Amino acid sequence: MTVYRTGHPRLLAFGLLAGMVLLTPLLWGQQADQGAADKAAQGAAPEAEAAAAGGGGDSLLGMILDSGVTGVAFMVVLALFSLVAGTVAVERAVNMRRGQLMPDSCVDELQKFTHGSSPRLAALAETCSDTLAPLAVILQSGFSRRGQALAEVEKSMEDAASREMADLRARIRPLNTVGSIAPLVGLLGTVVGMIIAFHTASQEGLGKAELLAKGIYMALLTTAGGLSVAIPSLLLGSFFTGRVEKYFRDMDKLLIPLIPYLVESPRPRSESVEPAAVTNAAHANPLMSNTAKAS
């Protein structure tokens, strides 16, 4: 199975957050200077300012630009987080389809064997040997313990299933990371915006409500931006996690009937044999008993 790896989006996210924190003092100073310039512009040309305010931030982009340099910086970081989450979501939607994890050729051959229409165990092993799909990897781990005790066969297949499930969950984890960090970035923007608002109030007095409102406006905008990125990311992460668990439950149902043949069939033989009394034991110890407990 060819799987596209997205690299290390968490490192990118942490780097962006660190850079934003380091640049906050500089941006804050620019915001204060901009507030002073706005005050001078109000005294010089009130009509022009009123016209600009009347035609300004009705659109989302206009609202972001009206939040000032610091607000734009926070929104750019949140936009990058959104891009990372979108990239991971599209990649998982493409590479985590049922046919990618459970190839039709392996599923068909496995069903034929367990239902008795295809008597050759070697044919099943050969069909699933040329793919790295999780179902094929679990099957190959069972074939490697062929002819051994039931506990050995089950343990080998359970370990392989645990590794495959952990790998798939690791590829979903960036969505949960973005969902956790984005609200914190929005909260940081809220704190910075309130600091700017109260700093302006201390410098200009409470009579300048428009200057005080600008910092509060930026604070609320960054909070809304952080939640807008976090909520879809967490929902997508939960959706893909549920899909992984469903696919592995389906694999469990397919593989349990095969275990008695692997236990009773000695390694040199390629022909099928009748399952022995270990069938009940196999059903009493489901393949996914360990992976079902994984978080």
N, C-alpha and C positions, 0 to 999 in steps of 0.2 A: 504494500500500500504506500503510495507516495503521499507524504504529509508535508505541507508547507509550514515551516517554522517561522514564527514571528520575531525571533530574536529575544531581546530582553526589554519589553516595554516597561516593566517596573523600574529598571534602572533609569530609563529615559524620564519617567514620571518623577522619580526622586531628584534627578538632576535639574529638571525644570523647576520643581518646588524650591530646591536650594538656591538656584539662581534668582528666583523671584524674591525670596526672603532677603538675599544680599542686596538686591537692587531697590528694595522698598524705601530705605532712607533717602536715596537720591531722588526717587520718584516722588516721595512725599515733599521734598524741598521744591521740586518743580511744580507740584500742585499748589504749594503756598504762594510761589511766585506768580503762578497763573491766576490765583485768587486776587492778588494785588493788582495785576494787570486788568482783570475784569472790573475791579472797582474803579480804576482810572478810566476805563472805557465807558463805564456807566455815566461818569460825570461829564465826559467829553461828547458823547453821541448817544443819548438815551433813545432817540427815535430809531436809530439803526439797530440797537440792541433789542428793542421791542419787536422789530420786524424779523430779526433772526430767530428770536424765541418763538414767535408765532409760526414760522415756517419750519421749525427744527425737528425735534426728535420724535416724530410719530412712528417711524419705522424702527425695527429692532436695531439696525445698524446705527441709526441716529441716536437712539437711547444709549447705546454703548459709547459712542463718541462723546456724547454730552457728559459722561461720567468722569471725564478728565483723563490725564495720562496714567494715573495709578489705576483707575478703574479699567482702562483699556488693557493694561498689563495683566491684571488678574483675569480678564475675560479671554485674553490670548492663551494663557496657561490652561484655562478650562477648555478652550477650543482644541488645544493639542491633546488633552486627556480624552476628549470626545472622539478625536481622530483615531487614537490608539484603540479605544473601545470598539469603534466601528470596524476597524481593520481586523481585530481579533474575531469579532462576531461574524463578519463575512467569511473569513478563513475557516472558522469552525463550521459554519453552515455548509460550506463546500466539501470539506474533508471529513466531516463526521456524519455523513449519510450512512444509511443502513448497508448499502452495497459496498462501502469502503471498509466497514468494520466486519461485516459478515458477507463475504463474496458469495454470489449466487451459486457459483460452481461448487464451492465447498459445502454449502448448505444442501444443495441437491444431492451431491454424492453421499453426504452423511445421512440424509433421510432415506436414500435408496438402501444404504447398508443396514441401517437399524430396522428397516421394514422388510429386509430379506430379499429385495429385488436385485441387489448388486452384492454377490457373495464374496467379493475380493476386498480384503482389508488393505492390501497393498495399493489398490486403485485409489482408495480414499487418501492414503498417505501421499501418493504421487500427485494427486490433484491439488492438495493443500500445501505442497512443498515449495511452490514457486511464488508465494505471496507472503507479505509480512503483516497481513491483516490480523487483528487480535484473535479472531476465531481460529485462524490457521496456526498462530503461535501457540495457543493453548492446546490444540490438537497435537502439534509436534512435540510439546512437552510430555503429553500422555504417551505418544509412540516411543519416546526415549526411555520410558519405564515399562515397556510392554513385557508381559510375562512375570512381573514382580507382584508383590503383595498389594492388596487393595489399598492399604494405607499409603504405600509409596506412590502409587499411581495418582490417587486423589491429592496427595500433598504436592506433587509436582505440578498438577494442573491448577490447583488453587494458587500456588505461588506465581505461576505464569499469569493467571487472571488478575491477581493483585497488582503485579507490575504493570500490566497493560492498562488497568483502570487508573492507577496512579499517574501514568504518563498522560492519559487523556484528561484527567482532572487538572494536571499541571498546565495544560494548554488553555484551560478555561480560567485559571486563576487570575490572569490580568484583568478580566472583567470585574471580578470581586475587588481587586486592588484599586482600580479606578473608582468603583462604587464606594469604597471606603475613604479614599483620599480626596475626591472632588468636594464633598461637603466640608472637609477641613479647610480646603483652599477658599471656599466660599465664606467660611467662618472667619478666616484670617482677613479676607477682604472686608467683612463686616466690621471687625475690630479696627482695622486701619481707617475705614471710612468714618467711624465714630470718633477716632482720635483726631482726624482732620477736622471734623465738624466742631468738636469742642475746642480745638486749638484756634480755629477761626473765631469762635465765639469769644475766647479769651482775648484775642487781639483786636477784634472789631466791635465787640459788644453784642448783646442779644438783640439789638435793634435791627441788625442786618439779617433778616430771616432768610433771604435768598442765598446768602453765603453759607449759612448754617445748614440749609436744606441740601446743598450740593453734596456735602459729605455723607449725610444720611441717605441720599439718593444712591450714591455709589455703594454704600454698605448693603442696602437692600438688593441692588442689582446683582452684586457678586454672590449673595446668598441664593438668589433665585437661579443664577447660572450654575452654581455648584450642585444644587438639588436637581436641576434639569439634566445634568450629566450623570449624576449618581443613580437616579431611579431607573432609567433604562438599562444601565450597565448591570445593576443588581438583578433586574428581571431577566436579562439575557443570560447572566451567569447561572441563575436558578434553572432556567429552561434547558440549557445545555447539560447541566449536571443531571437533571431528571432524565434526559435522553440517554446519557451514558448508562445510568442505572437500568433503564428499560432494556437497552441492547444487551447488557450482561445478564439480565434475567432470562432473556430469550436464548442466549448462548447456553445458560445453565440447563434449560429444558432440552436443548438439542444434544448436549454432551452427556448427560446422565445415562441415557440408554446405551451409550458406547462403552462405558467403563467396564462392565463385565467382560466384554470381548477383549479388552486390553489386558485384563487381569488373567484370563484363562488362556489367551493365545500366546504360545512361546515365541520368542523373537525370530527364529528362522522361518516360521511358517507365514505364508501370505494368504492362505485360504481362511475363510471365516469359520468360527466354531460356535456351538450353541452356548449361550450364557449359562453360567452355573448358579449356585445358590447365593452368589454375592450380589445378585440383583437387588434384593431387599436391603442389603447393607449399603449399597450405593445410593439408594433412595433415602435411606436414613441419614446419610451424610452428604448433603447437597454440595455440589462443586463450589458454589459461591458462599459457603458458610462464613468464610473469612472476609471476603470482599463486601458482603452485605453489611458488615459492621463498620466498614471504612467510612470516614466522614467525607 
